[in-house]
Amino acid sequence: MQTLFTRPLLLKEAKALLFLAGPIIANGLLESSYSFTNAFMAAQLGITELAVNALVSLLFFTLMVIFWGVISATSIIISHYHGAEDTPAIRGVARDSLWLSIMMSIPIMLLLWFASDIFLWTGQSIFVVHAAEKYLHALTWAVPSDLLGFVLMQFFQGISRPRIVFIITLAYIPLLITTNYILIFGKLGFPALGLAGIGWGVTFVYTLVLICLGLYIWSKPFYRKYFNFHEARSQTRYFRELLHVGVPLGGMFSIEIGCFLIVAVFMGKISDVALAANQIIMQFLWVTINVVFSIGQAVSIRIGWRLGRQEPQWVLPLSWLGQSMSFIYMLIIALIYWLFPKYLIALDLSNHLDPTVADLT
């Protein structure tokens, strides 16, 4: 086992890990750029709208991350069976993951639909609650296509095709930003929907992405064979396996992200300005933390592939490599935050915002 820690072998595995992690990281950064741009556009509408975007987007992100964590088990388990070259098992995991995403959509949709009442109960401003309601209702309809599309992206990552996920994200993020801009400000003859335009933009684009993913898989026999569910093993163990691996991941993510949601609720109880300032901070946090999540997912996929090849001795070296990469990255980010805070804040603030927002940030 000690021979695995020799420099040549570690360098070779580090390169393989970076090759896998690179597209996942790029995908995460693209996703984060969408949230960053949304906050910037909300800021142009005013402090209340920026505060509403902070609360709604954080609630949506918290709920989705919990279930993304559960569904992310798809790529880990599929990578294991991919290493073992067990195609029927991959079919079973893909089938049960799709069913699981449909089942999980229902509670998320209910929570989002009635979230404005929860906001009011937690002491948020009546103006924030009223502005949030239409936004929440529009976002509700994005949930099923989001989760189903996430399963398909996890499938591609599980069979070591992360570049496909990156290409898809590279295509739909600009479309999503453009659509939101048109619907928020009422461009090209569309009515100005304000923040609700973000929700309807997300619903439209996520549905379009899901349709495109389905057509792409159906057009490629290599991928289509994994979704021939008539030949999938009719066993419930894949469903149990997904929950066994995914629930701890979702629980871990819920604790981490849930803390940020609680902080946002407390900021809203203080004032709309405090909540708006919190939104600006969270913008930068999502951009940076997404890279760490991506490295962790790449490590999990690589370990699953090694275990599928009956090589458990690689678990410890791969874990060490992932932790080292994350530590170096976060050290660099911490230095940037410490040395250049005013430059970062200036990227987002505009003349539409009260100076007190900048002071709190």
Buried (B, 14 or more C-beta within 10 A) or exposed (E): EEEBEEEEEBEEBBEBBBBBBBBBBBBBBBBBBBBBBBBBBBBBBBBBBBBBBBBBBBBBBBBBBBBBBBBBBBBBBBBBBBBBEBBBBBBBBBBBBBEBBEEBBEEBBEBBBBBBEBBBEBEBBEEBBBBBBBBBBBBBBBBBBBBBBBBBBBBBBBBBBBBBBBBBBBEBBBBBBBBBBBBBBEEEEBEEBBBBBBBBBBBBBBBBBBEBBBEBBEEEEEBEEBBEEEEBEEEEEBBEBBBEBBBEBBEEBBEBBBEBBEBBBBBBEEBBBBBBBBBBBBBBBBBBBBBBBBBBBBBBBBBBBBBBBEEEEBBEBBBEBBEEBBEEBBEEBEEEBEEEEEEBBEEBBEEEBBEBBBEBB
